[in-house]
Amino acid sequence: MPFPIVVLTSPFHPGLRGLRSKLDKAVLQNRDAASFLQLKCILAALTPYNRADPEVNVIKRMFCFALLAAICAFLPRASRAQLVSQESAPREKEKILWQKLEATISDVDRNLDGVLAVAILDLSTGQKYLFHADEVLPTASSIKIAILAELYRQAQQGKLKLTDLYTLQQSDLVGGSGIADALTPGTTRLTIRDVAALMISVSDNSATNIIIDRVGMENVNALLDSLGLTHMRLRRKMMDLKAAGEGRENVASPREFMLLLEALYRGRVLNKQFTEDFFKLLSVHKESYIPRELPEDLRVANKPGELEGVRNDSGIVFTGSRPFVISVMTTYLRRERDGGDAIVRISTAAYRMFDRLSRASEYGRVISPHDTGNP
């Protein structure tokens, strides 16, 4: 037996009997499992070596000391885990708010005559809520978020300039063109960024097709592939009813809209300068569902989409310190208006939760310069 172990385990070691007595008492009183095991190993290691006892041998002692060392190495992490558990207690209150939001969405789904899919992401914590979020549905004009992202990516790469001028042509005009129809073909000149602004702000389909021709449909899909978004696809230009009739529909899932917007927000697609301008353009006021019942001065970067039987809206709501991504998609609607109302209700419920989380302490108290609480 190595000399240090002989010394340590000697029954005549000074103070050993008193130490063992204290350890015995601690073991009896200790309720923590890890500490209990630690103390038991210490006692086993301090048990005097007895040659008459075949079970008490060098191997057993070496095992006890090895186990003791492992437990000591583990305990700091266990303590940290216990601390994290205590610190996360206030988040239990947030969990209740998420559950109430989930109940609201379930109620909306129950009363909607159609198919509903939702993805919501807290950009501060990473917590998310997913409801049929992997269902692949028609995007309608919401696909223009991806088209805009590729436009900015090519501008960042130097393949084009947002200040490049484009002369509107008669052949550019398609149904659902809105403002482009009111402009003079052959004469009207716009910057590429202005064309993109028409695509986003008034969902001008002629402007959208101009941008698709400029960046290339295959490049939009290549960008999506690079982000792992294999279900989001641009398959046709706007108002191409022949392509739609052949099944070439522009599609995505709420989860992939959520992931695309998150990647853009976190600067994984564009540098800081282009990211800021991208969201500036996407935040231009537009008739849409997500911000309909939200404060007018609240920044919302979104793009709705509408087709027969389809109502969608996806974007980021910049709610103070708790911005969030929301994507709500509906299809097979008996009444399109009901789909729009469903998006408004879900968006409003989500905003009310994130607004409270943004303005309140971790315990739920809203801290303002003047206490506005009712007595």
Secondary structure by P-SEA (a helix, b strand, c coil): ccaaaaaaacccccaaaaaaaaaaaaaaacccaaaaaaaaaaaaaacccccccccccaaaaaaaaaaaaaaaaaaaaaaaaaaaaaaaccaaaaaaaaaaaaaaaaaaaaaccbbbbbbbbcccccccccccccccccccccaaaaaaaaaaaaaaaccccccbbbbbcccccccccccccccccccccccaaaaaaaacccccaaaaaaaaaaccaaaaaaaaaaaccccccccccccaaaaaaacccccccaaaaaaaaaaaaacccccaaaaaaaaaaaaccccccccccccccccccbbbbbcccccccccccccccccbbbbbbbcccccaaaaaaaaaaaaaaaaaaaaaaaacccccccccccccccc
